[in-house]
Amino acid sequence: MRAENPLYADAWFLESVAAEVGGNLGAALKLVDRALEIDHANPEYLTQKARYHSSANQDAEAGNAADMAVSVGVRSPQSMNTLGVVYTRLGRHENALKLLTQAAGLKPADPDVIFNLAASMQFMGRHDDARKNYERVTQLQPDNARSYWALSELEKVDVSDRYESAMRTLAQRPGLSDRDELYLAHALSRIEESRGEYSSALRRLRAAKTRRRESLEYEFDQDAALFNAVIESFTTVQPTKNADASSVPLQTPLFVVGLPRTGTTLVEQILTAHSKVASLGELQDLPSAVKRLSGDTGCKIISPEVIESTARGEIPLERAYIHSIAPRLKNIPPGTSYFIDKTPLNVFMLGYVMRFMPRAKVILLRRDPMDTVLSNYRQLFSTDYSYYNYSYDLEDTACYVAAFEALVDHWKTVLGKRMLVIDYELLVGDSESYSRAMFDYLGLDWEPGCLRFFENKRAVATPSAPQVRTPVYSSAVGRWRKYGSIIEPAKHKLAELGITRTAS
């Protein structure tokens, strides 16, 4: 069709869709751009362009395309839904909520649209509204396992009375996909934990996670190679002499790093309760910039090959990073001194940060290794994101935590006082003292309102979203001890790897 009429925009567009389905995002972007050369204000083309860029972790380009689509006028609920998901991934939750609300008004019986609307409401702290919409999904689609899981993740939502029977019946259905089994196992395990049935809960998770693990081409050695590449490539870190002053923003970057479920979101909430600190959320921009500058064409954002090819060279990283996040920087309040980038992957990036962004600050969170193993294992991360493949096996998770502990020790040696390390257990045990220590590190005056971080209305798009709407609690400290012998293999694996540190 395109060969017969090269000015037929839909032909270029349809070829872009085919290329994306085939896994060739580069070709998809080139083809949709050809379509836009002919019909530059087509909202459907712009919507898909935004989605392609988002899938390629090109956040600045995704945001620009999404904004253009909205400005020319999005009419179809499908496009509104797609753009809502793009905006959610970009951390622009107000934009997402507006579009998803419109889409739900046009398609009130579409489970996918209603689920995305519920998730957006959850991120914005509107948990009652989120619950109602997740429940609406279960009414529209009683076999939607993901909606039951989402309900179980909402704080103070008791799913057992109304949904336990339906979930148990669905879990026994022949032909259930491994993803749906995961969703149901996580939801049902939460119910069992609420009854004190901790061993049963972990056994249920183990069965579902083992099935998922067997479907993946994953061995922990793949992750070990990345940890080793970082440690071997950054034996010393000295600030570059070729920093580009023109790329330096008015605000100072503040990287809050650590493994998931170790207190990074809590720290982010405490910090952003200060009048001089804003957060950009979890960004892919820093590792994506390193990858682009390396010229690597692999599918992973960060890899040993990328690290080894860029760690010792001179790359314009600060300029590339600031250019990528520039649209977000425009939205932070006037008078802000620091902006937070809170991305787990950035723990691998600290050598780059201290070399190419010498003004930047780093706060690193760590937690009792056994509690970290448990919290990562019992959390269902994105099933499409290979960086969390370790979490499908208890001993793999222990290996990952041990490697992280070694990396923390390495950064403490190499970076010294340029980085602040906070132990989760100490933070929740004496919130004011350790909060003050963080602001002292940043050179900011203390503001008492920072201890009322749970009143912070900012959107939170992490698994910790429900918890950070409540005051500090220490009930999660030492939680691993409740699970008895079933968690012992992880403890033995940590000991085998030389990890004996305990904080609980």
Stockholm file with secondary structure:
# STOCKHOLM 1.0

chainA/1-504         MRAENPLYADAWFLESVAAEVGGNLGAALKLVDRALEIDHANPEYLTQKARYHSSANQDAEAGNAADMAVSVGVRSPQSMNTLGVVYTRLGRHENALKLLTQAAGLKPADPDVIFNLAASMQFMGRHDDARKNYERVTQLQPDNARSYWALSELEKVDVSDRYESAMRTLAQRPGLSDRDELYLAHALSRIEESRGEYSSALRRLRAAKTRRRESLEYEFDQDAALFNAVIESFTTVQPTKNADASSVPLQTPLFVVGLPRTGTTLVEQILTAHSKVASLGELQDLPSAVKRLSGDTGCKIISPEVIESTARGEIPLERAYIHSIAPRLKNIPPGTSYFIDKTPLNVFMLGYVMRFMPRAKVILLRRDPMDTVLSNYRQLFSTDYSYYNYSYDLEDTACYVAAFEALVDHWKTVLGKRMLVIDYELLVGDSESYSRAMFDYLGLDWEPGCLRFFENKRAVATPSAPQVRTPVYSSAVGRWRKYGSIIEPAKHKLAELGITRTAS
#=GR chainA/1-504 SS CTTTCTTCHHHHHHHHHHHHHTTCHHHHHHHHHHHHHHSTTCHHHHHHHHHHHHHTTCHHHHHHHHHHHHHHCCCCHHHHHHHHHHHHHTTCHHHHHHHHHHHHHHCTTCHHHHHHHHHHHHHTTCHHHHHHHHHHHHHHCTTCHHHHHHHHHSTTCCCHHHHHHHHHHHHTCTTCCHHHHHHHHHHHHHHHHHTTCHHHHHHHHHHHHHHHHHTSCCCHHHHHHHHHHHHHHCSSCCCCSCCCGGGCCSSEEEEEECSTTSSHHHHHHHHHTSTTEEECCSCCHHHHHHHHHHTCCSSSSSCHHHHHHHTTSCCCHHHHHHHHHHHHHTTSCTTCCEEEECCGGGGGSHHHHHHHCTTCEEEEEECCHHHHHHHHHTSCCCTTCGGGGGGGSHHHHHHHHHHHHHHHHHHHHHHGGGEEEEEHHHHHHSHHHHHHHHHHHHTCCCCGGGGGGGGCCSCCCSTTTTGGGSCCCCTTTTGGGGGGGGGHHHHHHHHHTTCCCCCC
#=GC SS_cons         CTTTCTTCHHHHHHHHHHHHHTTCHHHHHHHHHHHHHHSTTCHHHHHHHHHHHHHTTCHHHHHHHHHHHHHHCCCCHHHHHHHHHHHHHTTCHHHHHHHHHHHHHHCTTCHHHHHHHHHHHHHTTCHHHHHHHHHHHHHHCTTCHHHHHHHHHSTTCCCHHHHHHHHHHHHTCTTCCHHHHHHHHHHHHHHHHHTTCHHHHHHHHHHHHHHHHHTSCCCHHHHHHHHHHHHHHCSSCCCCSCCCGGGCCSSEEEEEECSTTSSHHHHHHHHHTSTTEEECCSCCHHHHHHHHHHTCCSSSSSCHHHHHHHTTSCCCHHHHHHHHHHHHHTTSCTTCCEEEECCGGGGGSHHHHHHHCTTCEEEEEECCHHHHHHHHHTSCCCTTCGGGGGGGSHHHHHHHHHHHHHHHHHHHHHHGGGEEEEEHHHHHHSHHHHHHHHHHHHTCCCCGGGGGGGGCCSCCCSTTTTGGGSCCCCTTTTGGGGGGGGGHHHHHHHHHTTCCCCCC
//
